[in-house]
Amino acid sequence: MQAFPHLYRVSARGGAEGSTALNSEGLPALASVAPKEFDGPGDQWSPESLLCASLASCFILTFRAIARASKLEWRSLDCEVQGTLERVDGVTQFTLFVTIARLEVPAGASAELCQRLLEKAEHGCLVANSVKARRELRAEVVAA
């Protein structure tokens, strides 16, 4: 890992209508539009969906690192993040992110250890730690 601080650069370009082009050096371009809840088309990534995707991706990557350090064998981790957007004191903001995780492990794995590592991943996710909304983890461990 590189020493801190890390700097991430993303550029955006948009016009009066249509999608906004998101770019970052060395990465594929993305298009972003308003979500259907804000009268957008609902068929492309929005800032709101990208934020939830960032939380889900960070959770899985953080769990991967923690599981590796703990020598936990696991098969797959499915993660859904539900973000609740509300108006609070005249400001539109996310007030809650619920992370719903389903961890599949080999038979005989300790469900208690798995649950503890999932909680540790939720607490260690740097993206989640950067938002001010309340967070909740709903985790399930399934032996395959």
N, C-alpha and C positions, 0 to 999 in steps of 0.2 A: 504494500500500500504506500502511496505517496504521502509525504508529510503534509500536514494542514498548514495553511488553509487551502481548500480546493476551490477552483473557480469554474463555474459552468456557464457557458454562453449559448444563448438561443436567440435567434432573431425572428421577427414576425413582420409580415408585410400584407396589407389588405387594402381594399378600396371601399367605396361607398356601399357596395353590395358584394355578395358572393363570399367565398371562403377566405380565410386568412392562411397564408403559407407560413409554416413554421420550419425553421432550418437551424441546424447545428453542424459544425464542421465534422465531416466523416460519417454522418448519419443520414438515413433516408429522410426526405422531406415528408412532412405531414400537413394535412389540411385540417383546419378547425373552423367550426361555425357555431352559431348560437344553438343551444339545445332546443328541442321542441317545446319545452316548458317556457322558453322565451321567444316563441314563435319562429324558431329555426326549423330546418327541414327534418331534423332528427335522424339523418342517415350518415352523419360524419361525426368524428370526435369533436367534443366541445371542451372548453376549459374545465367545466365541471366534471365531465367524464375522464378527462386526462388526469385531474387531481386524484380522483378515486382510483384510477389505474396505477398512478404512482404509489399510492398507499399499498395497494395489493401486491404490486411487484416488489416493493421494498420489504414488505412483510415476508414474502417467500425467500428473497435473497438473504435477509437477515436470519431467517430460520435455517436456511442451508448452511450458513457459516456456523451458527450455534450448534446445529446437529453434528456437523463435521468435527468441531472441537470436542463435542461430547461423545464422539464415536457412536452415534445413534444410527442404526440402519433404518431406512425408510424407503417407501416406494414412490409415493406421490403426495403432493399437497395442493388441494384445490382451495382457492381463496376468492371470496366475493366481498367487495366493500360497498356498503350502502351509505351514501352521504345524504344528510338531511339539511336542506337549505331553507332558511327562514329569515324574516325581517325582525331584527332585534334593535330596539331604540332607534328606528329609522335607518338601520344599516342592514343590507342583505349580506348574510354570512352563513357559512356552514356551522351548525350547532352540534352535530353529532356524526361520527363515523363509526359504523358497526362493521367489524371484520368478522366474516363467517368463514371459518377454516375447517377443512376436512382432511385429516392426515391419515394416510394409509401406510401401515407398518406391517412387517412380517409377524406371523403368529409368534407369541411368546414375548413380544416387546412389552416393556413396562408402560402401561397406560399413564401411570402417575408421572414418570419421567417425561413422557411425550407431552403431557399437559403442561408441565413445568417449563419445558423448552419452548412450547408455543407461546406461553405467557411472557417468557423472556424475550422472544422475538418481537412480540407486540410492544413491549416496553423499550426495546432497543432499536426499533425502526426509526431511522433518522428523519424520514419524511414525516411520519406521524408525530414525531417529537417537535416538528417545526410548525404544526398547526395548532391553533388555540381551541378548536372545538373539542368537546367531550368525546372520549373514545370508549368503545366497548368491544370485547372479544367474545365470540361464541365459537368454541372449538369442540370438535368431535374427533376422537381417535378410533380408527377402524382397523382391526387385524385382518389381514388378507390370507 
